[in-house]
Amino acid sequence: MHAIQGNSEDSVGQLIAGYFVRNTGYPITGAYRALGWVHDGQIVGQCIFNDYTEANIEIHLYAPKCMNKKTIKDVYSYVFNTLKCERLTAKPYCTNETLLQLLERIGFVYEFTQENYYKVSNTFVDAKVYKLTKNTIPKWVKINA
């Protein structure tokens, strides 16, 4: 498995984003950066980053077939080494217990809840805001940040 990257301006980024939208139904708006994982010629995982402020970037990840230490290291290295961010933010649905637990296992820390942040099937859903900072990356990740 290897990682590929692009953005909203190039064909690789648009390809990764297309897979992400088809797999999640989550719309992508505005400028974004994309990271994807390819195995046997197929894109098996997609990560969309948006709301880049140079200090922070927000992550949207879909990687059920390739969520492993390599994927996590690729994401953290991209955010903290390539983009030179100090912080990574995730805003999952408050009802997604599996993802909330995963975020905590891979080093994210809960900050606060944004009420009525998403609209899903005509219902408003809260988002839980999680952060990971350069200083709180788990030691096992070892990205040389």
N, C-alpha and C positions, 0 to 999 in steps of 0.2 A: 504494500500500500504506500502511495506517495501523495504528498500534498501539492495542490495547485492553487494559484491565487490570481485575483483580478479585481476589477472595480466596475462601477456603473457605466464607465466610459468604454470598456473593452469587451470583446466577445467572450473571453473566459469568464469574466465576472458576470456577464449576462446569462451565460449557460448555467453557472452555479446557482444564480438567483432564480432562474426558471425552475430548476429542480426543487429548490427550497419552497417556492410558492406552491408547486404541484403537491409536494409532500405534506406541507403544513396548512395551506390555505391562508397563511399569514401574508398580508399585502406588504410589499416593500415600496416605500416612497422616498423620494429624495436621493441624494448621493449616498453611496455605500461602498464598502470594500467587501470582498468575498474570499473565503478560503474553502477549498473542497478537497475531498480525499477520493482517490481513484484506486480501484482494485480490479484487476483483470479487465481493464478498459472501460469500466463502469464507474460513474460517480456514485459513491456509497454514503457520503456524508457531506453536509453543507453547513457553512457558518457565514452568517451575514453580520457585518459590523456597520453601525450607522451612528449618527449624532457624535461625530468625532470632534473633539475640542482641543486636541493635542495633549491635554492632560488626561482625558477620559475618552472611552469609546464604549458604546453599548453593543452587547452580543445577543444574537439569535442563533441558536444551534439546533440542527437536526442531524443526528448521527447514530441512529439505533443499531446499525450494522457495523459500526466501527468506533464505538465509544470505548476507548482504552487509554492507557497511559501515553501512547504516542500521540493520539489526537489531542489530549489535554496539553501535552508539552508543545505541540505545534501551535495551538491557540495562544498559550501563554508567551511563547517565544515571539510570535507575530506581534502581539499587543505590546509587550514590554521591551523587546529588543528591536524589532523592525520599526514599529510606530513610535517607540519611545514614550508611551503613555505611563502615567503613574497609577492609573486606576482603570478597572474593567467593571462595567455595570451590567447586571442582568435583571430583567423585569418579567418574571414568569407569572402566569395566572395564579392567583392565590389558591386555586383548587387543584393545582397540579402537584400533589404531594410527592410523587416519585421524583420530579425534577427539583423540588425544593430540597429534598433529602440529598440528592446527588450534588447540588450546588454546595451544600455544607460539607459533604465528604471531600470535595476537591478544593476546599479552601475559602469559599465565599462566605461572607458574613451578612446576616440580615440587618438592614438599616431601618426601613419603615414600609408602610402600606400606602399605596395610592388608590383611593376609592374610585370606583367606576371608571377605571382607566381603559379597559377594553370593552368592545361591544361584540358579543358572540350570540348569534341567533336571536337578535332583538332583546338580549339580556345584558345588562352591564355587569362586568366582572372586575374585581379589584386586582391590582398587581402588587406583588411583594418585591420590593427593591433590595437587591443584594449587591455587595461590592467585593472586589478582590483588589488589593493594592500590591504594588511591587514588593513591599516589605512583608506581606503576609502570604506570599506564594509558599505552598507546602514544600518542605525540604526535599522530598522525593522527586520533585519536578526537575530541578537542576537545569535551568535554562541559561545560566551564566548572565543573569540580568544585573 
